[in-house]
Amino acid sequence: MIYRDISHFEDEVLIDGVVLYSIKHARLSSLKDRQQFISLDNLESTVLKQLVASPDELITYEEFFAHWRSPDVIDSALTRVISLLRKKLREAGLASNAIKNTPKKGYTFTAKVMYGQKPKTPGDKPPIQFEQRKISWPSVFIAFLVCLLFTGLYLVFWSFENLPPERTAMPPSAYSYRHLEPLNGEKRKLDFALNHETGVYAFALRNGSDNRWRVDISDLKDGHLLSISIPGSHVRNPAWISASELVMRIYNNQECSIVLARIMDGEYSLDKLFSCNAGSYFSANAYWQNRQILFSDADLNGIKSNVYIGDIDSGQTHRLQTAQERGSGVYSIVTFPGASMVALLSSDLIGTYRITLVDAEHEWREIWSKELTRYNESVAWDGKHLSYVSDGGAIVTLTFDGKTLLHESSVLSFDPINNVHTGMGYIGFTAEEVAKTHFSLVDLHSENVYWGNRVFSKMAHSHKPTFINDSYLAYMSDIAGVSGVWLYSLDDNRETQISIPEKIDRISDFALDSALKYIAIESRNGITVYRLTDKFILGEEITHLTGIRPVFSEQGHMIFTQFVDGNPDLYEFDITKKQVTRLTQNGAYTAKVAAGKLYYSRLFVSGIWVYDKEKPDQKVADLPPRSSSWNVYNNTIVYKDDSETYFQFELDSGRRQNFKSEVCPAPEAFYKNKCLSSYTSPSRSRVLSMHLLTSSSMAE
């Protein structure tokens, strides 16, 4: 079924002659009293738009989910939204149930719908006159073109105003954007690789059906050409080595291989080249020269990724000694045919990212480097232009003539950017609109949903939710424009911001004790512990510690991670005695407290341990090496792998199985029988291309 799209309307919709739905403001009100309104969140408004756009027509689950970007969409998520919409429509004055459910198919909006336009007369406005009408698609198209034109003009003029003085060569002086393709409901695309001979792209795509990564090959002119997927394994890190050959990494929790894929007539064949470490968190492939590739890989259970050269024909490899390896090591390598310089992206163990351009022909000598604090997934290099996303969210482009930096320019992005790639005069990137993070509180035993999308529903990035006690949970959010810590009362649904001193720069984590007497705030400068007043205001500063990942184990005792000589371990800070004690000496990294026990995982090492003061710590679970997060709940460890599939491990029986809960599909935190699940409001993800226009090309 093709249904109308009214996403561009700023009009109001009259439902059954009694309820006004303001699309622009996303709210409901009674026709009799328009001053009292009921707000809809982004997801509720999106669903209601689809319903009122096609009254008396069945809209299937698939059609609803086509507008949802979240990878965790299940039928019960839509059911929650429909339930809340019905409640809010009743509160606004709709007497009957206007949303009819057809089991296992979808929903139909049965109320009478009329579309109205606000009068433009000043002063007291007469009642809105409604009429049934259809959308003028030519008008929509014209409006879209006008918006696109103004966006392009703004970017061009902004670029001219902010270009630094030209040095010796013709730098990029303007930019034009081209929309390449949407992500079509898939979660993300990464690892872009451009074939410079054919103009064909290969990229890693998370498969929405089974959460596995696959490699897709696409022509910008003809669209999708081929998908390479392996049942039970992930396929990532594509790199072209010829017009019809590319290397990729295929792995699961047990094994890993770097393979050669030969593409011909829409089909492919795979040959294994090298073995790799399935537990390597940071890895990349890139073509070097003379049938050789560069790839990064960590030693088994190692915390550092190394760079290797592999010969495709002989199968031999040898490790490179590069000064750029540090901390967690190199996890992105970008080369360009015929260019002697290589771009590397690396990180250390405390979250500092470094982009480096090196001369591979002269002992990998550093030509240029830049340190970043913002999480960064890729760097782009085409032999002349080096591009990356700055901490401020702009696309920065450096122009090189050989080893000489000629020019640096940046363009502000109107979208958060996930991945950057460069080639053939273009900078391509995947981008998404700003989205809202929602959380729902559910009871895992009764499967009751206490509240769905009321918590943290503001337009903000909210994360790291945690239960404090029976009455409060806490989370981090930039609701106020800067990152801060918020308390949410489970008793009265009120949110309270905890004041943060200006000297605290970039909050990255926090911890509150169960009595709400102390708060530990982690920033780039370490952990600062404060006393907390009854009104949730910071009191005296108790201490400042070098470390990360604070968590309170019991009243007045805080556990945190500290690096000594590059190795992490757990330490305990006694607030009363103001004393620090080392607890572990085996590389412990992440600590969790549950039922009076201290559990921890080691950095990049498979397993969960439980701390014991009296005897050696016991390993209680073997988690896959790529487990990205975990929680302890009722003697069960719940974790997810890098495909964001959730599993549970029962500590008593040792049984491992998928964690399946329709009411808590994406668990973020547990407390007793309660689970806090996250999901994201719909937002568009798409692939864009930004053309580098020089003064000479504009003259042509």
Disulfide bonds with the S-S distance in Angstrom:
Cys256-Cys276 1.89
Cys664-Cys675 1.87
